[in-house]
Amino acid sequence: MKIIPAIDLRGGNVVRLLQGDYSKETIYSDNPLEIAQDFEKAGAEYLHVVDLDGAKDGTQPNFAAVSDIIENTGLKVEIGGGIRNEEIIRDYAQIGALRVIFGTMAVEDPEFTARMIRKYGDNVSICIDIVGANVAVQGWTKVTSTTVDDLVQALIEDGASTIVCTDIARDGAMNGTNLELYRKLVKNYKGYVDIMACGGISNMEDLHALADMGIDGAVIGRAFYNGALNVKEVIETFAE
């Protein structure tokens, strides 16, 4: 199982939100590159970056910070937040991002999504932010009528290789991840698409449960920042 540390950027800072609420922000650092380098020193191979400013308004105010991380580390960086057009995908591809992640467009413009999957293949993946059984978009601020299953099935038909699924109610809350959600996703879609778990992962028990059920990767944020999980230990335990 891939272990993917997360950096959320807002206003140039490394932050974490509680349950997707922009008013419940904790700032961990004003130096994203330093945080990324710390993850790399601990053995990380991948990094999951979200531009929270971009996620809300579709711009890329933290592009320079992401570029700095890619240029000055050997991490394989996947970036999401505010990916609303092909130009942004191309810009991130040109600076060496491993993968560009988008969610809002997957719901609001399925034709664009299918086209980008066909064109960029493994270099794009889809984030599915979940409230109950439904998908949220625009930086988690709008809950849609689209169900998780409807979206996943459509993405598989389009040829998507990877989905990143976040239960917003669990994200940043440090009360455990939604094992029932991921168990259902694995049961229904394993083998058709790689499934990454994100949100609420707070202890080794969560990680062992996810690995045992066949989840392909785990994105971890707050638990690394507050010391509930040790980056080096987790990576060594679940190294592929």
C-alpha positions as a Markdown table, in Angstrom:
| # | Residue | x | y | z |
|---|---|---|---|---|
| 1 | Met | 0.0 | 0.0 | 0.0 |
| 2 | Lys | 1.4 | 3.4 | -1.0 |
| 3 | Ile | 1.8 | 5.9 | 1.9 |
| 4 | Ile | 1.3 | 9.4 | 0.6 |
| 5 | Pro | 1.9 | 12.3 | 3.0 |
| 6 | Ala | -0.3 | 15.4 | 2.3 |
| 7 | Ile | 0.4 | 19.1 | 2.2 |
| 8 | Asp | -2.6 | 21.4 | 2.0 |
| 9 | Leu | -1.6 | 24.9 | 0.9 |
| 10 | Arg | -3.5 | 28.1 | 1.7 |
| 11 | Gly | -2.1 | 31.6 | 1.5 |
| 12 | Gly | 1.3 | 30.1 | 1.0 |
| 13 | Asn | 1.1 | 28.2 | 4.3 |
| 14 | Val | 0.9 | 24.5 | 5.1 |
| 15 | Val | -2.5 | 24.1 | 6.8 |
| 16 | Arg | -5.1 | 21.5 | 7.7 |
| 17 | Leu | -8.8 | 22.1 | 7.8 |
| 18 | Leu | -11.3 | 20.3 | 10.0 |
| 19 | Gln | -13.9 | 18.5 | 8.0 |
| 20 | Gly | -13.3 | 20.8 | 5.0 |
| 21 | Asp | -14.3 | 23.9 | 7.0 |
| 22 | Tyr | -12.1 | 26.9 | 5.8 |
| 23 | Ser | -12.9 | 28.7 | 9.1 |
| 24 | Lys | -11.4 | 25.8 | 11.1 |
| 25 | Glu | -7.8 | 26.0 | 9.9 |
| 26 | Thr | -4.6 | 25.0 | 11.6 |
| 27 | Ile | -1.4 | 26.5 | 10.3 |
| 28 | Tyr | 1.6 | 24.1 | 10.6 |
| 29 | Ser | 4.3 | 25.9 | 8.6 |
| 30 | Asp | 5.0 | 28.9 | 6.4 |
| 31 | Asn | 7.6 | 26.8 | 4.5 |
| 32 | Pro | 6.0 | 24.1 | 2.2 |
| 33 | Leu | 9.3 | 23.1 | 0.7 |
| 34 | Glu | 10.8 | 22.4 | 4.2 |
| 35 | Ile | 7.8 | 20.2 | 5.1 |
| 36 | Ala | 8.1 | 18.3 | 1.8 |
| 37 | Gln | 11.9 | 17.8 | 2.3 |
| 38 | Asp | 11.2 | 16.5 | 5.8 |
| 39 | Phe | 8.8 | 13.9 | 4.4 |
| 40 | Glu | 11.4 | 12.9 | 1.8 |
| 41 | Lys | 14.1 | 12.5 | 4.5 |
| 42 | Ala | 11.7 | 10.2 | 6.3 |
| 43 | Gly | 11.5 | 8.0 | 3.3 |
| 44 | Ala | 8.4 | 9.3 | 1.4 |
| 45 | Glu | 8.3 | 8.6 | -2.3 |
| 46 | Tyr | 5.1 | 10.4 | -3.0 |
| 47 | Leu | 3.5 | 13.7 | -2.0 |
| 48 | His | -0.2 | 14.7 | -2.2 |
| 49 | Val | -0.6 | 18.5 | -2.5 |
| 50 | Val | -3.9 | 20.4 | -2.4 |
| 51 | Asp | -4.2 | 24.1 | -3.3 |
| 52 | Leu | -7.1 | 25.0 | -1.0 |
| 53 | Asp | -7.2 | 28.6 | -2.4 |
| 54 | Gly | -7.5 | 27.1 | -5.9 |
| 55 | Ala | -10.1 | 24.6 | -4.9 |
| 56 | Lys | -12.6 | 27.3 | -4.0 |
| 57 | Asp | -12.1 | 29.7 | -6.9 |
| 58 | Gly | -10.4 | 27.7 | -9.7 |
| 59 | Thr | -7.2 | 29.8 | -9.7 |
| 60 | Gln | -3.6 | 28.6 | -8.9 |
| 61 | Pro | -2.2 | 31.0 | -6.4 |
| 62 | Asn | 0.2 | 28.4 | -4.9 |
| 63 | Phe | 1.6 | 27.3 | -8.3 |
| 64 | Ala | 5.1 | 28.6 | -7.4 |
| 65 | Ala | 5.2 | 26.7 | -4.1 |
| 66 | Val | 4.3 | 23.5 | -5.9 |
| 67 | Ser | 6.9 | 24.1 | -8.5 |
| 68 | Asp | 9.5 | 24.8 | -5.8 |
| 69 | Ile | 8.7 | 21.4 | -4.2 |
| 70 | Ile | 9.0 | 19.5 | -7.5 |
| 71 | Glu | 12.2 | 21.3 | -8.4 |
| 72 | Asn | 13.9 | 20.8 | -5.0 |
| 73 | Thr | 12.9 | 17.3 | -4.0 |
| 74 | Gly | 12.8 | 13.9 | -5.7 |
| 75 | Leu | 9.2 | 13.4 | -4.6 |
| 76 | Lys | 6.6 | 12.2 | -7.0 |
| 77 | Val | 4.1 | 15.0 | -6.6 |
| 78 | Glu | 0.3 | 14.8 | -7.3 |
| 79 | Ile | -1.5 | 18.1 | -7.2 |
| 80 | Gly | -5.1 | 19.0 | -6.9 |
| 81 | Gly | -7.3 | 22.0 | -6.1 |
| 82 | Gly | -8.8 | 24.3 | -8.7 |
| 83 | Ile | -8.0 | 22.2 | -11.8 |
| 84 | Arg | -10.7 | 23.5 | -14.0 |
| 85 | Asn | -9.2 | 23.5 | -17.5 |
| 86 | Glu | -6.6 | 21.7 | -19.6 |
| 87 | Glu | -4.2 | 24.6 | -19.5 |
| 88 | Ile | -3.7 | 24.1 | -15.8 |
| 89 | Ile | -3.2 | 20.4 | -16.3 |
| 90 | Arg | -0.6 | 21.1 | -19.0 |
| 91 | Asp | 1.2 | 23.7 | -16.8 |
| 92 | Tyr | 1.6 | 21.2 | -13.9 |
| 93 | Ala | 2.7 | 18.4 | -16.3 |
| 94 | Gln | 5.4 | 20.8 | -17.7 |
| 95 | Ile | 6.9 | 21.4 | -14.3 |
| 96 | Gly | 7.1 | 17.7 | -13.6 |
| 97 | Ala | 4.0 | 16.8 | -11.5 |
| 98 | Leu | 3.4 | 13.1 | -11.5 |
| 99 | Arg | -0.3 | 13.4 | -11.6 |
| 100 | Val | -3.0 | 16.2 | -11.6 |
| 101 | Ile | -6.1 | 15.5 | -9.6 |
| 102 | Phe | -9.5 | 17.1 | -10.1 |
| 103 | Gly | -12.9 | 16.6 | -8.7 |
| 104 | Thr | -15.3 | 19.5 | -9.4 |
| 105 | Met | -14.9 | 19.0 | -13.2 |
| 106 | Ala | -15.6 | 15.3 | -12.9 |
| 107 | Val | -19.1 | 16.2 | -11.7 |
| 108 | Glu | -19.8 | 19.4 | -13.6 |
| 109 | Asp | -18.2 | 18.5 | -16.9 |
| 110 | Pro | -18.1 | 14.7 | -17.5 |
| 111 | Glu | -17.1 | 15.2 | -21.2 |
| 112 | Phe | -14.1 | 17.3 | -20.2 |
| 113 | Thr | -13.2 | 14.6 | -17.7 |
| 114 | Ala | -13.4 | 11.8 | -20.2 |
| 115 | Arg | -11.3 | 13.7 | -22.7 |
| 116 | Met | -8.6 | 14.5 | -20.1 |
| 117 | Ile | -8.5 | 10.8 | -19.0 |
| 118 | Arg | -8.1 | 9.7 | -22.7 |
| 119 | Lys | -5.4 | 12.3 | -23.3 |
| 120 | Tyr | -3.3 | 12.2 | -20.1 |
| 121 | Gly | -4.0 | 8.6 | -18.9 |
| 122 | Asp | -2.3 | 7.8 | -15.6 |
| 123 | Asn | -1.2 | 11.5 | -15.3 |
| 124 | Val | -4.7 | 12.5 | -14.1 |
| 125 | Ser | -6.7 | 11.1 | -11.3 |
| 126 | Ile | -10.1 | 12.0 | -9.8 |
| 127 | Cys | -10.7 | 13.1 | -6.2 |
| 128 | Ile | -14.1 | 12.1 | -4.9 |
| 129 | Asp | -15.1 | 14.2 | -1.8 |
| 130 | Ile | -17.9 | 12.5 | 0.0 |
| 131 | Val | -20.8 | 13.8 | 2.2 |
| 132 | Gly | -22.9 | 10.8 | 3.2 |
| 133 | Ala | -23.5 | 9.0 | -0.1 |
| 134 | Asn | -23.1 | 12.1 | -2.3 |
| 135 | Val | -20.2 | 14.0 | -3.9 |
| 136 | Ala | -19.1 | 17.5 | -2.9 |
| 137 | Val | -17.4 | 20.0 | -5.2 |
| 138 | Gln | -15.8 | 23.4 | -5.3 |
| 139 | Gly | -13.5 | 22.9 | -2.3 |
| 140 | Trp | -16.1 | 20.9 | -0.4 |
| 141 | Thr | -18.4 | 23.9 | -0.3 |
| 142 | Lys | -21.2 | 22.4 | -2.5 |
| 143 | Val | -22.9 | 19.0 | -2.1 |
| 144 | Thr | -24.3 | 17.7 | -5.3 |
| 145 | Ser | -27.0 | 15.1 | -6.1 |
| 146 | Thr | -24.3 | 12.9 | -7.8 |
| 147 | Thr | -23.8 | 9.7 | -5.8 |
| 148 | Val | -20.4 | 8.1 | -5.2 |
| 149 | Asp | -21.3 | 4.9 | -7.1 |
| 150 | Asp | -22.6 | 6.8 | -10.1 |
| 151 | Leu | -19.4 | 8.8 | -10.3 |
| 152 | Val | -17.1 | 5.9 | -9.8 |
| 153 | Gln | -18.9 | 3.8 | -12.4 |
| 154 | Ala | -18.7 | 6.7 | -15.0 |
| 155 | Leu | -15.0 | 7.2 | -14.3 |
| 156 | Ile | -14.3 | 3.5 | -14.8 |
| 157 | Glu | -16.1 | 3.6 | -18.1 |
| 158 | Asp | -14.0 | 6.6 | -19.1 |
| 159 | Gly | -10.8 | 4.7 | -18.3 |
| 160 | Ala | -9.7 | 6.4 | -15.1 |
| 161 | Ser | -6.8 | 4.7 | -13.4 |
| 162 | Thr | -6.9 | 6.2 | -9.9 |
| 163 | Ile | -9.5 | 7.7 | -7.6 |
| 164 | Val | -8.8 | 9.5 | -4.3 |
| 165 | Cys | -11.8 | 9.2 | -2.0 |
| 166 | Thr | -12.3 | 11.4 | 1.1 |
| 167 | Asp | -15.0 | 11.2 | 3.6 |
| 168 | Ile | -15.2 | 14.9 | 4.5 |
| 169 | Ala | -16.8 | 14.3 | 7.9 |
| 170 | Arg | -13.7 | 12.3 | 8.9 |
| 171 | Asp | -11.1 | 14.6 | 7.4 |
| 172 | Gly | -8.8 | 16.2 | 10.0 |
| 173 | Ala | -11.0 | 15.0 | 12.8 |
| 174 | Met | -8.5 | 12.3 | 14.1 |
| 175 | Asn | -11.4 | 9.9 | 15.0 |
| 176 | Gly | -10.6 | 7.2 | 12.5 |
| 177 | Thr | -11.2 | 6.7 | 8.8 |
| 178 | Asn | -14.4 | 5.4 | 7.2 |
| 179 | Leu | -13.5 | 1.7 | 6.9 |
| 180 | Glu | -17.0 | 0.8 | 5.8 |
| 181 | Leu | -16.9 | 3.2 | 2.9 |
| 182 | Tyr | -13.5 | 1.9 | 1.7 |
| 183 | Arg | -14.6 | -1.7 | 2.2 |
| 184 | Lys | -17.5 | -1.1 | -0.1 |
| 185 | Leu | -15.4 | 0.6 | -2.7 |
| 186 | Val | -12.9 | -2.2 | -2.7 |
| 187 | Lys | -15.6 | -4.9 | -3.0 |
| 188 | Asn | -17.3 | -3.2 | -5.9 |
| 189 | Tyr | -14.4 | -1.6 | -7.8 |
| 190 | Lys | -11.1 | -3.2 | -6.9 |
| 191 | Gly | -9.3 | -4.3 | -10.1 |
| 192 | Tyr | -11.1 | -1.7 | -12.2 |
| 193 | Val | -9.5 | 1.3 | -10.7 |
| 194 | Asp | -6.9 | 2.0 | -8.0 |
| 195 | Ile | -8.5 | 3.3 | -4.8 |
| 196 | Met | -6.7 | 5.8 | -2.5 |
| 197 | Ala | -8.1 | 6.4 | 1.0 |
| 198 | Cys | -8.0 | 9.9 | 2.4 |
| 199 | Gly | -9.5 | 11.5 | 5.5 |
| 200 | Gly | -9.4 | 10.6 | 9.2 |
| 201 | Ile | -6.5 | 8.1 | 9.1 |
| 202 | Ser | -5.2 | 8.5 | 12.6 |
| 203 | Asn | -3.5 | 5.3 | 13.8 |
| 204 | Met | -1.7 | 2.2 | 12.7 |
| 205 | Glu | -5.0 | 0.2 | 13.2 |
| 206 | Asp | -6.6 | 2.3 | 10.4 |
| 207 | Leu | -3.7 | 1.6 | 8.1 |
| 208 | His | -3.5 | -2.1 | 8.8 |
| 209 | Ala | -7.3 | -2.4 | 8.2 |
| 210 | Leu | -7.0 | -0.5 | 4.9 |
| 211 | Ala | -4.0 | -2.6 | 3.7 |
| 212 | Asp | -5.7 | -5.8 | 4.6 |
| 213 | Met | -8.9 | -4.9 | 2.7 |
| 214 | Gly | -6.8 | -4.1 | -0.4 |
| 215 | Ile | -6.7 | -0.3 | -0.6 |
| 216 | Asp | -4.0 | 0.8 | -3.0 |
| 217 | Gly | -2.8 | 3.9 | -1.1 |
| 218 | Ala | -3.4 | 6.0 | 2.0 |
| 219 | Val | -3.1 | 9.8 | 2.0 |
| 220 | Ile | -2.2 | 11.0 | 5.5 |
| 221 | Gly | -2.1 | 14.6 | 6.7 |
| 222 | Arg | -2.9 | 15.7 | 10.3 |
| 223 | Ala | -1.8 | 12.5 | 11.9 |
| 224 | Phe | 1.7 | 13.1 | 10.6 |
| 225 | Tyr | 1.7 | 16.7 | 11.6 |
| 226 | Asn | 0.6 | 16.2 | 15.2 |
| 227 | Gly | 2.7 | 13.1 | 15.8 |
| 228 | Ala | 0.0 | 10.6 | 16.1 |
| 229 | Leu | 1.8 | 8.7 | 13.4 |
| 230 | Asn | 5.5 | 8.5 | 12.7 |
| 231 | Val | 6.2 | 9.1 | 9.0 |
| 232 | Lys | 9.3 | 6.9 | 8.9 |
| 233 | Glu | 7.7 | 4.0 | 10.8 |
| 234 | Val | 4.5 | 4.1 | 8.7 |
| 235 | Ile | 6.4 | 4.1 | 5.4 |
| 236 | Glu | 8.7 | 1.3 | 6.5 |
| 237 | Thr | 5.8 | -0.8 | 7.7 |
| 238 | Phe | 3.8 | -0.6 | 4.5 |
| 239 | Ala | 6.6 | -0.3 | 2.0 |
| 240 | Glu | 5.7 | -2.0 | -1.3 |
